[in-house]
Amino acid sequence: MSPEQIRVVIVVYLSALLPLVLVPWLRRRQVIPGWVPAVYVGSFLLCALGWELWFTYGWVAGDAVDLRRADVLNRMLPIHINWLMNSLADAGAVCLGGLWLMWRTAKRDSRVFEQWQWWPFVVLFIWCIGQNIFVEMFLYHDQLAAGKPLSWAPLVPTGPWWNPVLFVFGDRTITLQGQVAWLIMPWILYAGTIAYVRRWKHGNSVSP
């Protein structure tokens, strides 16, 4: 394996598995609110069903991931767990990480999760897009490059049919299709978190 491929494997497994351990541990110690695990699970399902399963298997007009990357990565990240690892990383490192940044931006005021606040949302949006550009440029560039078609997916409605190259950095390309999911996801994540937190707080307030 090349150093770059080793880095890919380490980053994927750490970003997927570390939150899977940390979230229950932090909740047990009451460091994070009781609503966080449910938002984590919901984010995982949304990422998996919204695009990760579709991108992994190439269900609609796309190539499966094992056709888009080196054989050594197919052995280290088998196709049938690829979507799982990516969805766990998306839910933990990206979604919960973004919500944490929102909370910090709001000066640790938890009311940011009860009513829409634009400046924290801008931070979440920039985080989601920024990390995805980084991933496409430096982590998964070999499997997301122009000429390697990704499947249509529910949260990537443009599909491979309208996929202009947004910009080029050296030999790395950033395409529209690779970014669409994370242009949509922050809006759903924040609105869904607010709705769930309100219900969760109401349920706790009326519990005996």
C-alpha contacts under 8 A as a table, 3 or more apart, distances in Angstrom:
res1	aa1	res2	aa2	distance
1	M	5	Q	5.98
1	M	6	I	6.36
1	M	72	V	6.84
2	S	5	Q	5.20
2	S	6	I	6.28
3	P	6	I	5.05
3	P	7	R	6.17
4	E	7	R	5.06
4	E	8	V	6.35
5	Q	8	V	5.02
5	Q	9	V	6.38
5	Q	73	L	7.06
6	I	9	V	5.26
6	I	10	I	6.22
7	R	10	I	5.18
7	R	11	V	6.02
8	V	11	V	5.31
8	V	12	V	6.08
8	V	139	L	5.91
8	V	140	Y	7.73
9	V	12	V	5.28
9	V	13	Y	6.18
9	V	73	L	7.61
9	V	76	M	7.01
9	V	77	L	7.36
10	I	13	Y	5.43
10	I	14	L	5.98
11	V	14	L	5.29
11	V	15	S	5.88
12	V	15	S	5.39
12	V	16	A	6.02
12	V	85	M	6.77
12	V	86	N	7.07
12	V	89	A	7.03
13	Y	16	A	5.16
13	Y	17	L	5.85
13	Y	18	L	8.00
13	Y	85	M	6.85
14	L	17	L	5.38
14	L	18	L	5.47
15	S	18	L	5.84
15	S	19	P	6.93
15	S	88	L	7.65
15	S	89	A	4.92
15	S	92	G	7.32
15	S	93	A	5.88
16	A	19	P	6.50
16	A	20	L	6.91
16	A	85	M	5.40
16	A	86	N	6.77
16	A	87	S	7.62
16	A	88	L	4.71
16	A	89	A	3.97
16	A	90	D	7.71
16	A	92	G	6.99
16	A	93	A	7.49
17	L	20	L	4.99
17	L	21	V	6.51
17	L	85	M	7.89
17	L	88	L	7.26
17	L	89	A	7.55
18	L	21	V	5.34
18	L	22	L	6.02
19	P	22	L	4.77
19	P	23	V	5.63
19	P	88	L	7.96
19	P	89	A	7.82
19	P	92	G	5.25
19	P	93	A	6.89
20	L	23	V	5.98
20	L	24	P	7.28
20	L	88	L	7.53
20	L	92	G	7.39
21	V	24	P	6.11
21	V	25	W	6.39
22	L	25	W	5.06
22	L	26	L	5.83
23	V	26	L	5.28
23	V	27	R	6.06
23	V	36	V	7.88
23	V	37	P	6.64
24	P	27	R	5.05
24	P	28	R	6.03
24	P	37	P	7.33
25	W	28	R	5.13
25	W	29	R	6.38
26	L	29	R	5.11
26	L	30	Q	6.08
26	L	31	V	5.19
26	L	32	I	6.02
27	R	30	Q	4.71
27	R	31	V	5.86
27	R	32	I	5.38
27	R	33	P	6.94
27	R	34	G	6.81
27	R	37	P	7.85
28	R	31	V	7.72
30	Q	33	P	6.78
30	Q	34	G	7.91
32	I	36	V	6.80
33	P	36	V	5.83
34	G	37	P	6.86
35	W	38	A	5.64
35	W	39	V	6.50
35	W	196	Y	7.69
35	W	197	V	6.42
35	W	200	W	6.70
36	V	39	V	5.15
36	V	40	Y	6.11
37	P	40	Y	4.93
37	P	41	V	6.23
38	A	41	V	5.11
38	A	42	G	6.02
39	V	42	G	4.96
39	V	43	S	5.92
39	V	193	T	6.60
39	V	196	Y	7.92
40	Y	43	S	5.16
40	Y	44	F	6.21
40	Y	91	A	5.79
40	Y	92	G	6.55
40	Y	95	C	7.66
40	Y	96	L	6.78
41	V	44	F	5.04
41	V	45	L	6.32
41	V	91	A	7.49
42	G	45	L	5.20
42	G	46	L	6.16
43	S	46	L	5.07
43	S	47	C	6.09
43	S	90	D	7.78
43	S	91	A	5.04
43	S	95	C	6.88
43	S	189	L	7.22
44	F	47	C	5.28
44	F	48	A	6.05
44	F	87	S	5.44
44	F	88	L	5.88
44	F	90	D	7.01
44	F	91	A	4.83
44	F	92	G	8.00
45	L	48	A	5.09
45	L	49	L	5.91
45	L	50	G	7.88
45	L	87	S	7.67
46	L	49	L	5.34
46	L	50	G	5.32
47	C	50	G	5.00
47	C	51	W	5.99
47	C	52	E	6.08
47	C	87	S	5.54
47	C	90	D	6.82
47	C	91	A	7.16
48	A	51	W	5.91
48	A	52	E	4.73
48	A	53	L	5.49
48	A	83	W	6.65
48	A	84	L	7.24
48	A	87	S	5.33
49	L	52	E	6.61
49	L	53	L	6.13
49	L	54	W	7.60
49	L	154	P	7.71
50	G	53	L	7.66
50	G	54	W	7.77
50	G	153	A	6.21
50	G	154	P	5.21
50	G	155	L	5.03
50	G	156	V	7.73
50	G	181	A	7.81
51	W	54	W	5.17
51	W	55	F	5.95
51	W	153	A	5.10
51	W	154	P	6.56
51	W	155	L	6.15
51	W	156	V	6.92
51	W	181	A	7.26
52	E	55	F	5.14
52	E	56	T	6.00
52	E	83	W	5.20
52	E	86	N	6.91
52	E	87	S	6.44
53	L	56	T	5.15
53	L	57	Y	6.23
53	L	83	W	5.37
54	W	57	Y	5.50
54	W	58	G	5.46
54	W	59	W	5.51
54	W	60	V	7.44
54	W	151	S	5.85
54	W	152	W	7.02
54	W	153	A	5.77
55	F	58	G	5.20
55	F	59	W	7.47
55	F	62	G	7.42
55	F	63	D	7.86
55	F	64	A	6.78
55	F	65	V	6.95
55	F	83	W	7.98
55	F	150	L	5.70
55	F	151	S	5.36
55	F	152	W	7.78
55	F	153	A	7.51
56	T	64	A	5.41
56	T	65	V	4.98
56	T	79	I	6.74
56	T	82	N	6.69
56	T	83	W	5.83
57	Y	63	D	7.14
57	Y	64	A	4.38
57	Y	65	V	6.45
57	Y	79	I	7.74
57	Y	151	S	7.99
58	G	61	A	6.68
58	G	62	G	4.35
58	G	63	D	4.66
58	G	64	A	4.33
58	G	65	V	7.25
58	G	150	L	6.34
58	G	151	S	4.74
58	G	152	W	7.97
59	W	62	G	6.45
59	W	63	D	7.91
59	W	64	A	7.70
59	W	151	S	5.93
59	W	152	W	7.58
60	V	151	S	4.87
60	V	152	W	5.36
60	V	153	A	7.63
61	A	149	P	7.45
61	A	150	L	7.27
61	A	151	S	5.26
61	A	152	W	6.62
61	A	160	P	7.08
62	G	149	P	4.90
62	G	150	L	4.39
62	G	151	S	3.85
62	G	152	W	7.09
62	G	160	P	7.28
63	D	67	L	6.29
63	D	68	R	6.93
63	D	148	K	7.07
63	D	149	P	5.78
63	D	150	L	5.99
63	D	151	S	6.80
64	A	67	L	5.60
64	A	68	R	6.87
64	A	150	L	7.83
65	V	68	R	5.07
65	V	69	R	6.53
65	V	79	I	6.78
65	V	143	Q	7.09
66	D	69	R	5.83
66	D	70	A	7.65
66	D	71	D	7.43
66	D	74	N	5.89
66	D	79	I	6.36
68	R	142	D	7.19
68	R	143	Q	4.71
68	R	144	L	7.66
68	R	148	K	6.32
69	R	73	L	6.83
69	R	74	N	7.28
69	R	142	D	6.14
69	R	143	Q	5.12
70	A	73	L	5.54
70	A	74	N	6.65
71	D	74	N	4.93
71	D	75	R	6.42
72	V	75	R	5.17
72	V	76	M	6.36
73	L	76	M	4.97
73	L	77	L	5.60
73	L	78	P	7.59
74	N	77	L	5.17
74	N	78	P	4.94
74	N	79	I	6.55
75	R	78	P	5.45
77	L	81	I	6.68
77	L	82	N	5.74
78	P	81	I	5.67
78	P	82	N	5.96
79	I	82	N	4.95
79	I	83	W	7.37
80	H	83	W	6.92
80	H	84	L	7.76
81	I	84	L	4.98
81	I	85	M	6.11
82	N	85	M	5.33
82	N	86	N	6.17
83	W	86	N	5.19
83	W	87	S	5.92
84	L	87	S	5.18
84	L	88	L	6.11
85	M	88	L	5.22
85	M	89	A	6.17
86	N	89	A	5.09
86	N	90	D	6.03
87	S	90	D	4.94
87	S	91	A	6.06
88	L	91	A	5.16
88	L	92	G	6.01
89	A	92	G	5.27
89	A	93	A	5.37
89	A	94	V	6.81
90	D	93	A	5.91
90	D	94	V	4.96
90	D	95	C	6.20
91	A	94	V	5.89
91	A	95	C	4.92
91	A	96	L	6.39
92	G	95	C	5.75
92	G	96	L	5.11
92	G	97	G	6.55
93	A	96	L	6.10
93	A	97	G	5.09
93	A	98	G	7.86
94	V	97	G	5.02
94	V	98	G	5.71
94	V	127	W	7.78
94	V	128	C	6.56
94	V	131	Q	7.69
95	C	98	G	5.09
95	C	99	L	6.27
95	C	128	C	7.78
95	C	189	L	7.46
96	L	99	L	5.00
96	L	100	W	6.12
97	G	100	W	5.10
97	G	101	L	6.34
98	G	101	L	5.03
98	G	102	M	6.28
98	G	123	V	7.76
98	G	124	L	5.11
98	G	127	W	6.29
98	G	128	C	7.12
99	L	102	M	4.96
99	L	103	W	6.27
99	L	124	L	6.78
100	W	103	W	5.04
100	W	104	R	6.26
101	L	104	R	5.01
101	L	105	T	6.04
101	L	120	P	7.82
101	L	123	V	7.12
101	L	124	L	6.95
102	M	105	T	4.98
102	M	106	A	6.16
102	M	112	V	7.48
102	M	120	P	4.71
102	M	121	F	6.74
102	M	123	V	6.37
102	M	124	L	6.16
103	W	106	A	5.09
103	W	107	K	6.50
103	W	108	R	4.92
103	W	109	D	6.31
103	W	110	S	6.55
103	W	112	V	6.63
103	W	120	P	7.48
104	R	107	K	5.11
104	R	108	R	5.00
104	R	109	D	7.90
105	T	108	R	7.14
105	T	119	W	7.97
105	T	120	P	5.81
105	T	123	V	7.64
106	A	109	D	5.53
106	A	110	S	7.94
106	A	112	V	6.58
106	A	120	P	6.37
109	D	112	V	6.20
110	S	113	F	5.83
110	S	114	E	7.47
111	R	114	E	4.99
111	R	115	Q	6.52
112	V	115	Q	5.85
112	V	116	W	6.68
112	V	117	Q	6.29
112	V	120	P	7.65
113	F	116	W	7.32
113	F	190	Y	7.75
113	F	193	T	6.56
113	F	194	I	5.10
113	F	197	V	6.70
114	E	194	I	4.93
114	E	195	A	7.56
114	E	197	V	6.38
114	E	198	R	6.04
115	Q	194	I	6.35
116	W	121	F	7.81
116	W	190	Y	7.90
116	W	191	A	7.66
116	W	194	I	7.49
117	Q	120	P	5.96
117	Q	121	F	6.29
118	W	121	F	4.94
118	W	122	V	6.14
119	W	122	V	5.09
119	W	123	V	6.55
120	P	123	V	5.06
120	P	124	L	6.37
121	F	124	L	4.93
121	F	125	F	6.07
121	F	186	P	7.88
121	F	190	Y	7.48
122	V	125	F	4.98
122	V	126	I	6.08
123	V	126	I	5.22
123	V	127	W	6.08
124	L	127	W	5.07
124	L	128	C	6.18
124	L	186	P	6.67
125	F	128	C	5.22
125	F	129	I	6.24
125	F	183	L	7.57
125	F	186	P	5.72
126	I	129	I	5.27
126	I	130	G	5.65
127	W	130	G	5.09
127	W	131	Q	5.98
128	C	131	Q	5.58
128	C	132	N	6.27
128	C	182	W	5.96
128	C	183	L	7.84
128	C	186	P	6.99
129	I	132	N	5.15
129	I	133	I	6.19
129	I	179	Q	7.13
129	I	182	W	5.91
129	I	183	L	6.79
130	G	133	I	5.26
130	G	134	F	6.26
131	Q	134	F	5.00
131	Q	135	V	6.12
132	N	135	V	4.96
132	N	136	E	6.07
132	N	179	Q	6.94
132	N	182	W	7.28
133	I	136	E	5.10
133	I	137	M	5.91
133	I	174	I	7.11
133	I	179	Q	7.44
134	F	137	M	5.13
134	F	138	F	5.75
134	F	139	L	7.19
135	V	138	F	5.49
135	V	139	L	4.72
135	V	140	Y	5.83
135	V	141	H	7.48
136	E	139	L	6.04
136	E	140	Y	5.12
136	E	141	H	5.07
136	E	144	L	6.44
136	E	145	A	7.99
136	E	174	I	6.74
136	E	178	G	7.34
137	M	140	Y	6.76
137	M	141	H	5.16
137	M	169	F	7.89
137	M	172	R	5.86
137	M	173	T	6.96
137	M	174	I	6.86
138	F	141	H	5.90
140	Y	143	Q	5.55
140	Y	144	L	6.07
141	H	144	L	5.23
141	H	145	A	5.54
141	H	172	R	6.41
141	H	173	T	7.54
142	D	145	A	5.79
143	Q	148	K	6.66
144	L	148	K	6.23
144	L	149	P	7.79
144	L	150	L	7.57
144	L	178	G	7.11
145	A	148	K	5.82
145	A	172	R	6.98
145	A	173	T	5.78
145	A	174	I	7.35
145	A	175	T	7.73
146	A	149	P	7.42
146	A	165	V	7.36
146	A	173	T	6.40
146	A	174	I	7.91
146	A	175	T	6.99
149	P	160	P	6.12
150	L	159	G	7.38
150	L	160	P	6.16
150	L	177	Q	7.68
151	S	159	G	6.27
151	S	160	P	6.57
152	W	156	V	6.01
152	W	157	P	6.33
152	W	158	T	7.05
152	W	159	G	3.99
152	W	160	P	6.38
153	A	156	V	4.81
153	A	157	P	6.12
153	A	159	G	6.75
154	P	157	P	5.85
155	L	180	V	7.30
155	L	181	A	5.25
155	L	184	I	7.02
155	L	185	M	7.87
156	V	159	G	5.82
156	V	177	Q	6.73
156	V	180	V	5.60
156	V	181	A	5.43
158	T	161	W	6.64
158	T	162	W	5.80
158	T	163	N	7.35
158	T	177	Q	6.91
158	T	180	V	7.96
159	G	162	W	6.53
159	G	163	N	7.32
159	G	177	Q	6.50
160	P	163	N	5.64
160	P	177	Q	6.74
162	W	177	Q	7.80
163	N	175	T	6.22
163	N	176	L	5.21
163	N	177	Q	5.44
164	P	175	T	5.82
164	P	176	L	5.76
164	P	177	Q	7.95
165	V	168	V	7.47
165	V	173	T	6.62
165	V	174	I	5.84
165	V	175	T	4.27
165	V	176	L	6.32
166	L	173	T	7.67
166	L	174	I	5.57
166	L	175	T	5.23
166	L	176	L	6.20
167	F	173	T	6.18
167	F	174	I	5.50
167	F	175	T	7.28
168	V	171	D	6.91
168	V	172	R	5.71
168	V	173	T	4.57
168	V	174	I	6.21
169	F	172	R	5.09
169	F	173	T	6.34
174	I	178	G	7.16
175	T	178	G	5.52
175	T	179	Q	6.88
176	L	179	Q	5.30
176	L	180	V	6.19
177	Q	180	V	5.44
177	Q	181	A	7.85
178	G	181	A	7.32
179	Q	182	W	5.64
179	Q	183	L	6.35
180	V	183	L	5.01
180	V	184	I	6.47
181	A	184	I	5.33
181	A	185	M	5.89
182	W	185	M	4.92
182	W	186	P	6.64
183	L	186	P	6.78
184	I	187	W	5.92
184	I	188	I	6.86
185	M	188	I	5.23
185	M	189	L	5.93
186	P	189	L	5.00
186	P	190	Y	5.99
187	W	190	Y	5.46
187	W	191	A	6.05
188	I	191	A	5.29
188	I	192	G	5.69
189	L	192	G	5.20
189	L	193	T	5.95
190	Y	193	T	5.09
190	Y	194	I	6.21
191	A	194	I	5.25
191	A	195	A	6.27
192	G	195	A	5.14
192	G	196	Y	6.09
193	T	196	Y	5.16
193	T	197	V	5.91
194	I	197	V	5.22
194	I	198	R	6.14
195	A	198	R	5.38
195	A	199	R	6.43
196	Y	199	R	5.14
196	Y	200	W	5.97
197	V	200	W	4.89
197	V	201	K	5.97
198	R	201	K	5.25
198	R	202	H	6.09
199	R	202	H	5.07
199	R	203	G	6.02
200	W	203	G	5.12
200	W	204	N	6.22
201	K	204	N	5.13
201	K	205	S	6.02
202	H	205	S	5.06
202	H	206	V	6.38
203	G	206	V	5.47
203	G	207	S	6.18
204	N	207	S	5.14
